[in-house]
Amino acid sequence: MARIAVIGAGTGAMAAAARLSVAGHRVTVYERSQTYGGSVGRFAREGFIFDTGPGLLHLPAVYRDLFVKTGKESLEQCVTLTQVDPASRHLFADGTAVSLPNASRAGVVRALDRALGDGAGASWGGFLDRAGTAWERSRRPLLEEPLPEDRRMLARDPYPAPRRRRLLRSARQATTVAEVGAWELGDPRLAALLDGYALSYGLDPRSAPAAAALLPYMEETFGSWYVAGGMRALADAVYERCLARRVKFVFGAEAVRVSEKDGRASGVELADGRSVEADHVVVGAQPAPGLLPVHEERPTASGGDAVPGRFLVLLSLRGAREAGAVHRTVVHPGDPGAEREAVFGGRPAQQPTVTVLRPDDASTRPDDEHEAVTLVATVAPHGRVDWTEPSLRDRFAEAVIGRAAEAVPGLRERILHTEIRTPAETEVSTGAAGGSVPAPALAGPGGAWLHPGNRSPLPGLYLAGGWSHPGGGLAHAGMSGALVAGLVVEGDGFRGSR
């Protein structure tokens, strides 16, 4: 039985902790805040409940596997999962709208043809076929296996972009998300749809590799799922599973340095002066300066750019949710280029892409005559923009509400309370620099969109969660926990589940 110290109580860290405890190790989690879940937070006010992190779950198989491997009760016995259908509704600047069914390729093709005109569905379907090829080429090394030492295969883009012949000029081939949209999809609304997927994960369509096609492919193939009571209920369930497996949690315990002895990790030093000995240390949060005794380049999985955060507007509304309302609506801007320039240039966008989340969940509202609605926009991180400046926060919130009013009838007249959450609050609650939210890892030129591997150069020190391989997002963070547990239990020969 080894002593294992886990730094941070995010979902990836807790996934590792539960698996390691089941394997017979003595696991203690040290969390700087007073609660668990990391970015999977919750805000409650007068009977209204809001998620302050991810709004939907993709690839639920990751958490099904966690619950199967760590206890008798399945995931579905611990939480209520519901497929969101339609998966999303999209409002475009020209006034057209389309609702995309959940996990139905044929249904998506038909919906796009009906809304955008004949041929739109076939164009998007052909793109998804190519994205599926990229998924098959990179799925194991990007999601199911520890990051290999030889990363040359992940330094190539797996997306099979078709070569486009041009009269009297050399053929061209899309290498970025923006080029895929412009050269392969044709219709600017389809390009906006693809851009929106990339931006929602904090990726700049102008520089993100074409391999980011994996993101819409995963959502449209494996579906979008909602957890009753809000996504925080998933963090609750993982925490309860950890307790059932006798994982110990110490809250209000900030780790300031990983100790090193005889060339390997030997424990954790806490801000209050305590030193904790351990045989293995798992860092489950973005490492703060000075935490790690290992000095290495730490890629950001953004091509080297500053990693964006999220701006949330939480609205308590009077009036019932109308019949036929969609859980997730994305309101696309008229000038996507201007938004990219703002987000990745360190400015607030004048016309942001806004995702409107309206769960049909009685537990999120005081009664059926009210509604809890969450508005989300991807923005530059705190520091590049001063998100503590009151007038700026209010102006941007007004811009977000104005865009959301296109999706929610009578929105402004229904508002009872407004709560604003910016990257500044995210930085305080999660410790992530600038309130940034990590993107999933992608294969691409130079490996610039990869995260640090789960096995660090220092023996006994491992990395889990969204800031390590395979990157951000609930499913990816959960998979990082599985990979770390496999490396600790099976050693360097571990190659992932088959």
DODOTOR-229521 format. One record per residue (C-alpha): residue number from 1; x, y, z. Coordinates in steps of 0.02 Angstrom, whole numbers, plus 50000, padded with zeros to 5 digits. Example, Ala and Ser with C-alpha at 12.3 -4.5 7.8 and 13.67 -1.06 7.14 Angstrom:
// DODOTOR-229521
{seq: 1	x: 50615	y: 49775	z: 50390}
{seq: 2	x: 50684	y: 49947	z: 50357}
END
This chain:
// DODOTOR-229521
{seq: 1	x: 50000	y: 50000	z: 50000}
{seq: 2	x: 50076	y: 50165	z: 49944}
{seq: 3	x: 50040	y: 50337	z: 50017}
{seq: 4	x: 49975	y: 50450	z: 49879}
{seq: 5	x: 49949	y: 50637	z: 49894}
{seq: 6	x: 49833	y: 50717	z: 49767}
{seq: 7	x: 49841	y: 50906	z: 49743}
{seq: 8	x: 49672	y: 50977	z: 49695}
{seq: 9	x: 49496	y: 50907	z: 49701}
{seq: 10	x: 49440	y: 50934	z: 49521}
{seq: 11	x: 49351	y: 50794	z: 49428}
{seq: 12	x: 49511	y: 50728	z: 49349}
{seq: 13	x: 49601	y: 50725	z: 49517}
{seq: 14	x: 49454	y: 50640	z: 49602}
{seq: 15	x: 49442	y: 50512	z: 49461}
{seq: 16	x: 49624	y: 50467	z: 49492}
{seq: 17	x: 49598	y: 50463	z: 49680}
{seq: 18	x: 49450	y: 50343	z: 49673}
{seq: 19	x: 49540	y: 50223	z: 49556}
{seq: 20	x: 49700	y: 50226	z: 49658}
{seq: 21	x: 49607	y: 50193	z: 49821}
{seq: 22	x: 49518	y: 50044	z: 49744}
{seq: 23	x: 49689	y: 49979	z: 49693}
{seq: 24	x: 49736	y: 49971	z: 49878}
{seq: 25	x: 49829	y: 50135	z: 49903}
{seq: 26	x: 49805	y: 50261	z: 50044}
{seq: 27	x: 49749	y: 50421	z: 49956}
{seq: 28	x: 49732	y: 50596	z: 50027}
{seq: 29	x: 49671	y: 50744	z: 49925}
{seq: 30	x: 49733	y: 50920	z: 49971}
{seq: 31	x: 49620	y: 51058	z: 49903}
{seq: 32	x: 49656	y: 51244	z: 49921}
{seq: 33	x: 49472	y: 51294	z: 49924}
{seq: 34	x: 49333	y: 51235	z: 50040}
{seq: 35	x: 49249	y: 51122	z: 49913}
{seq: 36	x: 49278	y: 50995	z: 49776}
{seq: 37	x: 49240	y: 50994	z: 49590}
{seq: 38	x: 49363	y: 51123	z: 49524}
{seq: 39	x: 49281	y: 51214	z: 49379}
{seq: 40	x: 49121	y: 51111	z: 49397}
{seq: 41	x: 49040	y: 51238	z: 49512}
{seq: 42	x: 48867	y: 51292	z: 49563}
{seq: 43	x: 48784	y: 51456	z: 49609}
{seq: 44	x: 48618	y: 51459	z: 49703}
{seq: 45	x: 48504	y: 51604	z: 49743}
{seq: 46	x: 48325	y: 51606	z: 49807}
{seq: 47	x: 48281	y: 51437	z: 49734}
{seq: 48	x: 48375	y: 51462	z: 49569}
{seq: 49	x: 48523	y: 51349	z: 49534}
{seq: 50	x: 48655	y: 51375	z: 49399}
{seq: 51	x: 48807	y: 51280	z: 49339}
{seq: 52	x: 48961	y: 51391	z: 49334}
{seq: 53	x: 49066	y: 51268	z: 49235}
{seq: 54	x: 49025	y: 51144	z: 49096}
{seq: 55	x: 48842	y: 51141	z: 49049}
{seq: 56	x: 48837	y: 50972	z: 48961}
{seq: 57	x: 48930	y: 50806	z: 48963}
{seq: 58	x: 49004	y: 50725	z: 48808}
{seq: 59	x: 49077	y: 50549	z: 48802}
{seq: 60	x: 48987	y: 50490	z: 48960}
{seq: 61	x: 49071	y: 50321	z: 48936}
{seq: 62	x: 49223	y: 50392	z: 49027}
{seq: 63	x: 49123	y: 50414	z: 49187}
{seq: 64	x: 49026	y: 50252	z: 49162}
{seq: 65	x: 49194	y: 50163	z: 49162}
{seq: 66	x: 49249	y: 50258	z: 49319}
{seq: 67	x: 49095	y: 50202	z: 49415}
{seq: 68	x: 49106	y: 50022	z: 49352}
{seq: 69	x: 49288	y: 50010	z: 49405}
{seq: 70	x: 49266	y: 50089	z: 49577}
{seq: 71	x: 49105	y: 50015	z: 49649}
{seq: 72	x: 48944	y: 49918	z: 49631}
{seq: 73	x: 48831	y: 50065	z: 49585}
{seq: 74	x: 48837	y: 50119	z: 49404}
{seq: 75	x: 48844	y: 50300	z: 49348}
{seq: 76	x: 48658	y: 50295	z: 49306}
{seq: 77	x: 48620	y: 50234	z: 49482}
{seq: 78	x: 48708	y: 50386	z: 49553}
{seq: 79	x: 48649	y: 50524	z: 49435}
{seq: 80	x: 48509	y: 50545	z: 49310}
{seq: 81	x: 48578	y: 50568	z: 49134}
{seq: 82	x: 48468	y: 50635	z: 48995}
{seq: 83	x: 48511	y: 50653	z: 48812}
{seq: 84	x: 48478	y: 50832	z: 48757}
{seq: 85	x: 48371	y: 50832	z: 48599}
{seq: 86	x: 48391	y: 50934	z: 48496}
{seq: 87	x: 48574	y: 50941	z: 48543}
{seq: 88	x: 48583	y: 51125	z: 48494}
{seq: 89	x: 48493	y: 51263	z: 48402}
{seq: 90	x: 48594	y: 51388	z: 48300}
{seq: 91	x: 48541	y: 51565	z: 48257}
{seq: 92	x: 48642	y: 51646	z: 48116}
{seq: 93	x: 48666	y: 51829	z: 48076}
{seq: 94	x: 48558	y: 51821	z: 47919}
{seq: 95	x: 48408	y: 51766	z: 48021}
{seq: 96	x: 48411	y: 51582	z: 47977}
{seq: 97	x: 48403	y: 51451	z: 48115}
{seq: 98	x: 48432	y: 51265	z: 48126}
{seq: 99	x: 48405	y: 51138	z: 48264}
{seq: 100	x: 48525	y: 50990	z: 48260}
{seq: 101	x: 48462	y: 50824	z: 48329}
{seq: 102	x: 48564	y: 50730	z: 48458}
{seq: 103	x: 48682	y: 50593	z: 48395}
{seq: 104	x: 48598	y: 50572	z: 48225}
{seq: 105	x: 48707	y: 50601	z: 48072}
{seq: 106	x: 48560	y: 50577	z: 47952}
{seq: 107	x: 48452	y: 50692	z: 48057}
{seq: 108	x: 48585	y: 50828	z: 48055}
{seq: 109	x: 48602	y: 50816	z: 47866}
{seq: 110	x: 48413	y: 50831	z: 47843}
{seq: 111	x: 48401	y: 50978	z: 47965}
{seq: 112	x: 48540	y: 51074	z: 47877}
{seq: 113	x: 48463	y: 51045	z: 47706}
{seq: 114	x: 48294	y: 51106	z: 47765}
{seq: 115	x: 48362	y: 51260	z: 47852}
{seq: 116	x: 48509	y: 51313	z: 47742}
{seq: 117	x: 48462	y: 51239	z: 47573}
{seq: 118	x: 48496	y: 51080	z: 47476}
{seq: 119	x: 48677	y: 51029	z: 47481}
{seq: 120	x: 48716	y: 51103	z: 47652}
{seq: 121	x: 48686	y: 50936	z: 47737}
{seq: 122	x: 48794	y: 50841	z: 47615}
{seq: 123	x: 48934	y: 50968	z: 47635}
{seq: 124	x: 48930	y: 50953	z: 47825}
{seq: 125	x: 48911	y: 50764	z: 47815}
{seq: 126	x: 49065	y: 50750	z: 47704}
{seq: 127	x: 49161	y: 50856	z: 47828}
{seq: 128	x: 49106	y: 50742	z: 47971}
{seq: 129	x: 49163	y: 50590	z: 47871}
{seq: 130	x: 49337	y: 50666	z: 47861}
{seq: 131	x: 49328	y: 50712	z: 48045}
{seq: 132	x: 49285	y: 50531	z: 48082}
{seq: 133	x: 49443	y: 50477	z: 47992}
{seq: 134	x: 49543	y: 50598	z: 48100}
{seq: 135	x: 49458	y: 50526	z: 48255}
{seq: 136	x: 49507	y: 50348	z: 48210}
{seq: 137	x: 49685	y: 50401	z: 48174}
{seq: 138	x: 49712	y: 50493	z: 48337}
{seq: 139	x: 49583	y: 50428	z: 48462}
{seq: 140	x: 49697	y: 50310	z: 48558}
{seq: 141	x: 49853	y: 50419	z: 48578}
{seq: 142	x: 49750	y: 50575	z: 48609}
{seq: 143	x: 49622	y: 50506	z: 48732}
{seq: 144	x: 49651	y: 50327	z: 48786}
{seq: 145	x: 49839	y: 50312	z: 48808}
{seq: 146	x: 49974	y: 50406	z: 48904}
{seq: 147	x: 50063	y: 50534	z: 48798}
{seq: 148	x: 50206	y: 50440	z: 48712}
{seq: 149	x: 50386	y: 50496	z: 48728}
{seq: 150	x: 50400	y: 50494	z: 48539}
{seq: 151	x: 50268	y: 50622	z: 48491}
{seq: 152	x: 50307	y: 50635	z: 48307}
{seq: 153	x: 50143	y: 50553	z: 48258}
{seq: 154	x: 50049	y: 50686	z: 48357}
{seq: 155	x: 50149	y: 50825	z: 48274}
{seq: 156	x: 50055	y: 50789	z: 48112}
{seq: 157	x: 49875	y: 50840	z: 48081}
{seq: 158	x: 49766	y: 50683	z: 48061}
{seq: 159	x: 49627	y: 50775	z: 47969}
{seq: 160	x: 49624	y: 50716	z: 47786}
{seq: 161	x: 49592	y: 50884	z: 47705}
{seq: 162	x: 49554	y: 50862	z: 47519}
{seq: 163	x: 49674	y: 50942	z: 47397}
{seq: 164	x: 49591	y: 51081	z: 47297}
{seq: 165	x: 49660	y: 51105	z: 47123}
{seq: 166	x: 49667	y: 51283	z: 47057}
{seq: 167	x: 49692	y: 51344	z: 46880}
{seq: 168	x: 49873	y: 51400	z: 46851}
{seq: 169	x: 49910	y: 51390	z: 47037}
{seq: 170	x: 49967	y: 51253	z: 47154}
{seq: 171	x: 49836	y: 51149	z: 47242}
{seq: 172	x: 49787	y: 51203	z: 47416}
{seq: 173	x: 49739	y: 51104	z: 47570}
{seq: 174	x: 49655	y: 51168	z: 47729}
{seq: 175	x: 49767	y: 51166	z: 47881}
{seq: 176	x: 49663	y: 51267	z: 48006}
{seq: 177	x: 49482	y: 51269	z: 48064}
{seq: 178	x: 49452	y: 51434	z: 47973}
{seq: 179	x: 49520	y: 51363	z: 47810}
{seq: 180	x: 49412	y: 51208	z: 47825}
{seq: 181	x: 49261	y: 51320	z: 47844}
{seq: 182	x: 49307	y: 51432	z: 47698}
{seq: 183	x: 49372	y: 51301	z: 47577}
{seq: 184	x: 49274	y: 51144	z: 47616}
{seq: 185	x: 49106	y: 51199	z: 47686}
{seq: 186	x: 49071	y: 51343	z: 47568}
{seq: 187	x: 48916	y: 51411	z: 47654}
{seq: 188	x: 48969	y: 51547	z: 47780}
{seq: 189	x: 48838	y: 51482	z: 47902}
{seq: 190	x: 48919	y: 51310	z: 47903}
{seq: 191	x: 49087	y: 51396	z: 47927}
{seq: 192	x: 49012	y: 51492	z: 48074}
{seq: 193	x: 48947	y: 51328	z: 48145}
{seq: 194	x: 49121	y: 51252	z: 48140}
{seq: 195	x: 49202	y: 51411	z: 48208}
{seq: 196	x: 49079	y: 51409	z: 48352}
{seq: 197	x: 49131	y: 51234	z: 48404}
{seq: 198	x: 49314	y: 51283	z: 48407}
{seq: 199	x: 49283	y: 51446	z: 48499}
{seq: 200	x: 49176	y: 51361	z: 48631}
{seq: 201	x: 49329	y: 51257	z: 48676}
{seq: 202	x: 49440	y: 51412	z: 48683}
{seq: 203	x: 49525	y: 51381	z: 48515}
{seq: 204	x: 49562	y: 51516	z: 48386}
{seq: 205	x: 49489	y: 51455	z: 48220}
{seq: 206	x: 49625	y: 51550	z: 48126}
{seq: 207	x: 49766	y: 51448	z: 48204}
{seq: 208	x: 49687	y: 51291	z: 48277}
{seq: 209	x: 49732	y: 51139	z: 48170}
{seq: 210	x: 49605	y: 51059	z: 48056}
{seq: 211	x: 49609	y: 50915	z: 48181}
{seq: 212	x: 49490	y: 51019	z: 48289}
{seq: 213	x: 49359	y: 50938	z: 48176}
{seq: 214	x: 49363	y: 50803	z: 48311}
{seq: 215	x: 49262	y: 50917	z: 48426}
{seq: 216	x: 49101	y: 50928	z: 48325}
{seq: 217	x: 49125	y: 50747	z: 48274}
{seq: 218	x: 49127	y: 50688	z: 48455}
{seq: 219	x: 48975	y: 50792	z: 48501}
{seq: 220	x: 48872	y: 50742	z: 48351}
{seq: 221	x: 48923	y: 50558	z: 48357}
{seq: 222	x: 48918	y: 50518	z: 48543}
{seq: 223	x: 48787	y: 50645	z: 48594}
{seq: 224	x: 48762	y: 50781	z: 48724}
{seq: 225	x: 48701	y: 50735	z: 48897}
{seq: 226	x: 48631	y: 50834	z: 49044}
{seq: 227	x: 48640	y: 50782	z: 49226}
{seq: 228	x: 48481	y: 50814	z: 49325}
{seq: 229	x: 48509	y: 50946	z: 49456}
{seq: 230	x: 48647	y: 51024	z: 49352}
{seq: 231	x: 48820	y: 50964	z: 49304}
{seq: 232	x: 48878	y: 50995	z: 49482}
{seq: 233	x: 48781	y: 50836	z: 49525}
{seq: 234	x: 48912	y: 50738	z: 49428}
{seq: 235	x: 49051	y: 50811	z: 49537}
{seq: 236	x: 48945	y: 50769	z: 49690}
{seq: 237	x: 48932	y: 50588	z: 49632}
{seq: 238	x: 49119	y: 50572	z: 49599}
{seq: 239	x: 49157	y: 50648	z: 49770}
{seq: 240	x: 49037	y: 50527	z: 49856}
{seq: 241	x: 49119	y: 50383	z: 49763}
{seq: 242	x: 49289	y: 50441	z: 49828}
{seq: 243	x: 49222	y: 50445	z: 50007}
{seq: 244	x: 49148	y: 50272	z: 49986}
{seq: 245	x: 49320	y: 50212	z: 49932}
{seq: 246	x: 49396	y: 50292	z: 50088}
{seq: 247	x: 49486	y: 50433	z: 50001}
{seq: 248	x: 49526	y: 50568	z: 50129}
{seq: 249	x: 49497	y: 50753	z: 50086}
{seq: 250	x: 49583	y: 50900	z: 50170}
{seq: 251	x: 49504	y: 51065	z: 50118}
{seq: 252	x: 49582	y: 51236	z: 50143}
{seq: 253	x: 49752	y: 51155	z: 50116}
{seq: 254	x: 49853	y: 51245	z: 49982}
{seq: 255	x: 50002	y: 51150	z: 49914}
{seq: 256	x: 50150	y: 51265	z: 49880}
{seq: 257	x: 50283	y: 51140	z: 49830}
{seq: 258	x: 50306	y: 50958	z: 49786}
{seq: 259	x: 50449	y: 50888	z: 49891}
{seq: 260	x: 50591	y: 50792	z: 49812}
{seq: 261	x: 50709	y: 50666	z: 49891}
{seq: 262	x: 50836	y: 50549	z: 49814}
{seq: 263	x: 50782	y: 50597	z: 49639}
{seq: 264	x: 50594	y: 50567	z: 49657}
{seq: 265	x: 50438	y: 50651	z: 49726}
{seq: 266	x: 50426	y: 50625	z: 49912}
{seq: 267	x: 50277	y: 50728	z: 49970}
{seq: 268	x: 50194	y: 50898	z: 49977}
{seq: 269	x: 50231	y: 51058	z: 50070}
{seq: 270	x: 50076	y: 51157	z: 50121}
{seq: 271	x: 50053	y: 51344	z: 50140}
{seq: 272	x: 50025	y: 51327	z: 50328}
{seq: 273	x: 50199	y: 51254	z: 50349}
{seq: 274	x: 50153	y: 51071	z: 50360}
{seq: 275	x: 50249	y: 50941	z: 50261}
{seq: 276	x: 50161	y: 50783	z: 50203}
{seq: 277	x: 50259	y: 50629	z: 50154}
{seq: 278	x: 50201	y: 50525	z: 50007}
{seq: 279	x: 50264	y: 50386	z: 49895}
{seq: 280	x: 50178	y: 50464	z: 49744}
{seq: 281	x: 50110	y: 50639	z: 49711}
{seq: 282	x: 49972	y: 50678	z: 49586}
{seq: 283	x: 49951	y: 50860	z: 49535}
{seq: 284	x: 49770	y: 50881	z: 49483}
{seq: 285	x: 49768	y: 51069	z: 49454}
{seq: 286	x: 49861	y: 51195	z: 49348}
{seq: 287	x: 50032	y: 51201	z: 49434}
{seq: 288	x: 50064	y: 51371	z: 49513}
{seq: 289	x: 50239	y: 51445	z: 49496}
{seq: 290	x: 50358	y: 51355	z: 49613}
{seq: 291	x: 50246	y: 51205	z: 49644}
{seq: 292	x: 50343	y: 51082	z: 49537}
{seq: 293	x: 50526	y: 51043	z: 49566}
{seq: 294	x: 50540	y: 51000	z: 49381}
{seq: 295	x: 50579	y: 51140	z: 49259}
{seq: 296	x: 50508	y: 51110	z: 49086}
{seq: 297	x: 50416	y: 51197	z: 48947}
{seq: 298	x: 50231	y: 51182	z: 48981}
{seq: 299	x: 50128	y: 51196	z: 48821}
{seq: 300	x: 49957	y: 51274	z: 48834}
{seq: 301	x: 49868	y: 51173	z: 48699}
{seq: 302	x: 49826	y: 51336	z: 48613}
{seq: 303	x: 49969	y: 51352	z: 48492}
{seq: 304	x: 50060	y: 51463	z: 48616}
{seq: 305	x: 49922	y: 51594	z: 48631}
{seq: 306	x: 49848	y: 51653	z: 48796}
{seq: 307	x: 49710	y: 51531	z: 48845}
{seq: 308	x: 49537	y: 51611	z: 48849}
{seq: 309	x: 49412	y: 51601	z: 48990}
{seq: 310	x: 49222	y: 51607	z: 49004}
{seq: 311	x: 49106	y: 51753	z: 49042}
{seq: 312	x: 48943	y: 51695	z: 49122}
{seq: 313	x: 48781	y: 51788	z: 49149}
{seq: 314	x: 48663	y: 51693	z: 49265}
{seq: 315	x: 48484	y: 51751	z: 49246}
{seq: 316	x: 48340	y: 51718	z: 49365}
{seq: 317	x: 48184	y: 51740	z: 49259}
{seq: 318	x: 48001	y: 51762	z: 49301}
{seq: 319	x: 47882	y: 51667	z: 49188}
{seq: 320	x: 47876	y: 51486	z: 49135}
{seq: 321	x: 47993	y: 51408	z: 49008}
{seq: 322	x: 47892	y: 51406	z: 48847}
{seq: 323	x: 47842	y: 51243	z: 48765}
{seq: 324	x: 47969	y: 51187	z: 48637}
{seq: 325	x: 48113	y: 51286	z: 48712}
{seq: 326	x: 48283	y: 51213	z: 48669}
{seq: 327	x: 48410	y: 51168	z: 48804}
{seq: 328	x: 48559	y: 51245	z: 48710}
{seq: 329	x: 48551	y: 51386	z: 48583}
{seq: 330	x: 48705	y: 51464	z: 48503}
{seq: 331	x: 48685	y: 51642	z: 48437}
{seq: 332	x: 48818	y: 51672	z: 48305}
{seq: 333	x: 48888	y: 51847	z: 48267}
{seq: 334	x: 48880	y: 51938	z: 48102}
{seq: 335	x: 49068	y: 51965	z: 48099}
{seq: 336	x: 49158	y: 51811	z: 48169}
{seq: 337	x: 49325	y: 51885	z: 48118}
{seq: 338	x: 49302	y: 52035	z: 48232}
{seq: 339	x: 49261	y: 51920	z: 48378}
{seq: 340	x: 49418	y: 51816	z: 48350}
{seq: 341	x: 49524	y: 51973	z: 48343}
{seq: 342	x: 49450	y: 52030	z: 48508}
{seq: 343	x: 49457	y: 51867	z: 48605}
{seq: 344	x: 49633	y: 51822	z: 48552}
{seq: 345	x: 49693	y: 52001	z: 48546}
{seq: 346	x: 49650	y: 52037	z: 48727}
{seq: 347	x: 49492	y: 52141	z: 48706}
{seq: 348	x: 49306	y: 52117	z: 48742}
{seq: 349	x: 49210	y: 52076	z: 48583}
{seq: 350	x: 49074	y: 52197	z: 48534}
{seq: 351	x: 48966	y: 52058	z: 48464}
{seq: 352	x: 49011	y: 51893	z: 48550}
{seq: 353	x: 48952	y: 51718	z: 48510}
{seq: 354	x: 48832	y: 51677	z: 48652}
{seq: 355	x: 48776	y: 51504	z: 48709}
{seq: 356	x: 48608	y: 51505	z: 48797}
{seq: 357	x: 48576	y: 51359	z: 48916}
{seq: 358	x: 48396	y: 51330	z: 48969}
{seq: 359	x: 48382	y: 51161	z: 49056}
{seq: 360	x: 48206	y: 51093	z: 49078}
{seq: 361	x: 48245	y: 51042	z: 49256}
{seq: 362	x: 48124	y: 51080	z: 49398}
{seq: 363	x: 48265	y: 51068	z: 49526}
{seq: 364	x: 48351	y: 51223	z: 49454}
{seq: 365	x: 48206	y: 51342	z: 49486}
{seq: 366	x: 48092	y: 51384	z: 49632}
{seq: 367	x: 47935	y: 51330	z: 49537}
{seq: 368	x: 47868	y: 51309	z: 49360}
{seq: 369	x: 47828	y: 51495	z: 49348}
{seq: 370	x: 48013	y: 51537	z: 49345}
{seq: 371	x: 48166	y: 51488	z: 49245}
{seq: 372	x: 48355	y: 51483	z: 49272}
{seq: 373	x: 48454	y: 51529	z: 49116}
{seq: 374	x: 48642	y: 51533	z: 49093}
{seq: 375	x: 48728	y: 51635	z: 48957}
{seq: 376	x: 48907	y: 51592	z: 48909}
{seq: 377	x: 49035	y: 51683	z: 48801}
{seq: 378	x: 49217	y: 51641	z: 48770}
{seq: 379	x: 49327	y: 51791	z: 48813}
{seq: 380	x: 49507	y: 51843	z: 48837}
{seq: 381	x: 49579	y: 51791	z: 49006}
{seq: 382	x: 49589	y: 51905	z: 49156}
{seq: 383	x: 49749	y: 52005	z: 49148}
{seq: 384	x: 49738	y: 52037	z: 48962}
{seq: 385	x: 49569	y: 52113	z: 49004}
{seq: 386	x: 49534	y: 52184	z: 49176}
{seq: 387	x: 49375	y: 52088	z: 49215}
{seq: 388	x: 49364	y: 52166	z: 49388}
{seq: 389	x: 49322	y: 52337	z: 49313}
{seq: 390	x: 49137	y: 52363	z: 49356}
{seq: 391	x: 49083	y: 52464	z: 49204}
{seq: 392	x: 49168	y: 52343	z: 49085}
{seq: 393	x: 49083	y: 52194	z: 49167}
{seq: 394	x: 48913	y: 52278	z: 49156}
{seq: 395	x: 48936	y: 52333	z: 48974}
{seq: 396	x: 48989	y: 52161	z: 48918}
{seq: 397	x: 48849	y: 52078	z: 49015}
{seq: 398	x: 48726	y: 52194	z: 48926}
{seq: 399	x: 48801	y: 52143	z: 48759}
{seq: 400	x: 48783	y: 51959	z: 48805}
{seq: 401	x: 48602	y: 51982	z: 48862}
{seq: 402	x: 48563	y: 52078	z: 48703}
{seq: 403	x: 48624	y: 51933	z: 48596}
{seq: 404	x: 48532	y: 51806	z: 48704}
{seq: 405	x: 48369	y: 51903	z: 48683}
{seq: 406	x: 48366	y: 51838	z: 48505}
{seq: 407	x: 48344	y: 51663	z: 48575}
{seq: 408	x: 48233	y: 51691	z: 48729}
{seq: 409	x: 48064	y: 51776	z: 48702}
{seq: 410	x: 48039	y: 51931	z: 48811}
{seq: 411	x: 48205	y: 51902	z: 48898}
{seq: 412	x: 48239	y: 52076	z: 48967}
{seq: 413	x: 48064	y: 52098	z: 49038}
{seq: 414	x: 48077	y: 51931	z: 49130}
{seq: 415	x: 48240	y: 51964	z: 49224}
{seq: 416	x: 48227	y: 51958	z: 49415}
{seq: 417	x: 48411	y: 51942	z: 49461}
{seq: 418	x: 48575	y: 51947	z: 49365}
{seq: 419	x: 48738	y: 51869	z: 49424}
{seq: 420	x: 48899	y: 51898	z: 49326}
{seq: 421	x: 49045	y: 51777	z: 49330}
{seq: 422	x: 49204	y: 51823	z: 49235}
{seq: 423	x: 49378	y: 51747	z: 49217}
{seq: 424	x: 49426	y: 51849	z: 49369}
{seq: 425	x: 49307	y: 51747	z: 49477}
{seq: 426	x: 49364	y: 51586	z: 49391}
{seq: 427	x: 49544	y: 51627	z: 49437}
{seq: 428	x: 49496	y: 51648	z: 49620}
{seq: 429	x: 49388	y: 51492	z: 49631}
{seq: 430	x: 49498	y: 51371	z: 49531}
{seq: 431	x: 49672	y: 51446	z: 49543}
{seq: 432	x: 49692	y: 51441	z: 49354}
{seq: 433	x: 49798	y: 51587	z: 49296}
{seq: 434	x: 49689	y: 51721	z: 49216}
{seq: 435	x: 49535	y: 51613	z: 49242}
{seq: 436	x: 49584	y: 51517	z: 49085}
{seq: 437	x: 49492	y: 51357	z: 49038}
{seq: 438	x: 49602	y: 51223	z: 48957}
{seq: 439	x: 49557	y: 51156	z: 48785}
{seq: 440	x: 49561	y: 50972	z: 48737}
{seq: 441	x: 49728	y: 50913	z: 48666}
{seq: 442	x: 49741	y: 50902	z: 48477}
{seq: 443	x: 49867	y: 50830	z: 48358}
{seq: 444	x: 49943	y: 50962	z: 48246}
{seq: 445	x: 50102	y: 51039	z: 48176}
{seq: 446	x: 50243	y: 51041	z: 48302}
{seq: 447	x: 50134	y: 50965	z: 48439}
{seq: 448	x: 50086	y: 51142	z: 48490}
{seq: 449	x: 49910	y: 51089	z: 48546}
{seq: 450	x: 49967	y: 50951	z: 48664}
{seq: 451	x: 49969	y: 50960	z: 48853}
{seq: 452	x: 50105	y: 50895	z: 48970}
{seq: 453	x: 50104	y: 50706	z: 48988}
{seq: 454	x: 50031	y: 50620	z: 49141}
{seq: 455	x: 50201	y: 50550	z: 49189}
{seq: 456	x: 50319	y: 50692	z: 49235}
{seq: 457	x: 50509	y: 50684	z: 49215}
{seq: 458	x: 50523	y: 50666	z: 49404}
{seq: 459	x: 50487	y: 50487	z: 49461}
{seq: 460	x: 50337	y: 50476	z: 49576}
{seq: 461	x: 50259	y: 50638	z: 49511}
{seq: 462	x: 50105	y: 50628	z: 49399}
{seq: 463	x: 49988	y: 50756	z: 49318}
{seq: 464	x: 49799	y: 50739	z: 49304}
{seq: 465	x: 49655	y: 50852	z: 49255}
{seq: 466	x: 49622	y: 50973	z: 49114}
{seq: 467	x: 49796	y: 51051	z: 49115}
{seq: 468	x: 49879	y: 50885	z: 49075}
{seq: 469	x: 49854	y: 50754	z: 48939}
{seq: 470	x: 49725	y: 50734	z: 48862}
{seq: 471	x: 49669	y: 50911	z: 48905}
{seq: 472	x: 49514	y: 51006	z: 48955}
{seq: 473	x: 49332	y: 50956	z: 48961}
{seq: 474	x: 49243	y: 50838	z: 49080}
{seq: 475	x: 49273	y: 50681	z: 48979}
{seq: 476	x: 49456	y: 50721	z: 48947}
{seq: 477	x: 49488	y: 50765	z: 49129}
{seq: 478	x: 49407	y: 50602	z: 49184}
{seq: 479	x: 49515	y: 50506	z: 49062}
{seq: 480	x: 49672	y: 50590	z: 49131}
{seq: 481	x: 49628	y: 50518	z: 49301}
{seq: 482	x: 49614	y: 50344	z: 49226}
{seq: 483	x: 49783	y: 50362	z: 49140}
{seq: 484	x: 49870	y: 50421	z: 49299}
{seq: 485	x: 49797	y: 50278	z: 49399}
{seq: 486	x: 49855	y: 50155	z: 49267}
{seq: 487	x: 50032	y: 50226	z: 49269}
{seq: 488	x: 50043	y: 50219	z: 49459}
{seq: 489	x: 49972	y: 50043	z: 49473}
{seq: 490	x: 50051	y: 49961	z: 49321}
{seq: 491	x: 50206	y: 50066	z: 49301}
{seq: 492	x: 50289	y: 50135	z: 49146}
{seq: 493	x: 50229	y: 49986	z: 49044}
{seq: 494	x: 50048	y: 50045	z: 49055}
{seq: 495	x: 49979	y: 50084	z: 48882}
{seq: 496	x: 49798	y: 50122	z: 48918}
{seq: 497	x: 49640	y: 50018	z: 48917}
{seq: 498	x: 49605	y: 49906	z: 48769}
END
